[in-house]
């Protein structure tokens, strides 16, 4: 019984790793879909914010980083406030972008 439980635990950890989001892949998607407004390092593009009359959040801020991965994915795929949904980012790409945003954490 102990061997079966140990084997199942190892398989579960390996499977979770296989489906984990990929920050490097997320960077490529971020560069295409997000960087214009959120900047290359998550710092808001002040020119875009001023032109659109919006407050763009710094992605490294405690406020953004405190949100769950699911919350960030929902913002990307459904929008929030004045931020519209990003139609070109869905599914695994959205998960990967969230993983990439996590590297901005200070």
PETAMO-V402961 format. One record per residue. N is the residue number from 1. PHI is phi in whole degrees, 0 to 359 (999 if undefined). Layout:
n=N phi=PHI
n=N phi=PHI
//
This chain:
n=1 phi=999
n=2 phi=298
n=3 phi=295
n=4 phi=296
n=5 phi=296
n=6 phi=297
n=7 phi=298
n=8 phi=296
n=9 phi=295
n=10 phi=298
n=11 phi=298
n=12 phi=297
n=13 phi=294
n=14 phi=294
n=15 phi=296
n=16 phi=298
n=17 phi=293
n=18 phi=292
n=19 phi=259
n=20 phi=294
n=21 phi=294
n=22 phi=247
n=23 phi=296
n=24 phi=295
n=25 phi=295
n=26 phi=297
n=27 phi=297
n=28 phi=297
n=29 phi=292
n=30 phi=303
n=31 phi=300
n=32 phi=278
n=33 phi=252
n=34 phi=237
n=35 phi=299
n=36 phi=303
n=37 phi=267
n=38 phi=266
n=39 phi=75
n=40 phi=293
n=41 phi=241
n=42 phi=88
n=43 phi=277
n=44 phi=304
n=45 phi=280
n=46 phi=297
n=47 phi=295
n=48 phi=292
n=49 phi=300
n=50 phi=293
n=51 phi=297
n=52 phi=270
n=53 phi=55
n=54 phi=226
n=55 phi=258
n=56 phi=270
n=57 phi=287
n=58 phi=284
n=59 phi=290
n=60 phi=272
n=61 phi=295
n=62 phi=300
n=63 phi=300
n=64 phi=287
n=65 phi=294
n=66 phi=284
n=67 phi=286
n=68 phi=288
n=69 phi=301
n=70 phi=297
n=71 phi=295
n=72 phi=296
n=73 phi=298
n=74 phi=296
n=75 phi=298
n=76 phi=294
n=77 phi=270
n=78 phi=238
n=79 phi=86
n=80 phi=199
n=81 phi=59
n=82 phi=278
n=83 phi=281
n=84 phi=279
n=85 phi=299
n=86 phi=260
n=87 phi=299
n=88 phi=275
n=89 phi=239
n=90 phi=209
n=91 phi=56
n=92 phi=298
n=93 phi=299
n=94 phi=295
n=95 phi=299
n=96 phi=293
n=97 phi=295
n=98 phi=300
n=99 phi=299
n=100 phi=292
n=101 phi=301
n=102 phi=296
n=103 phi=285
n=104 phi=285
n=105 phi=306
n=106 phi=261
//
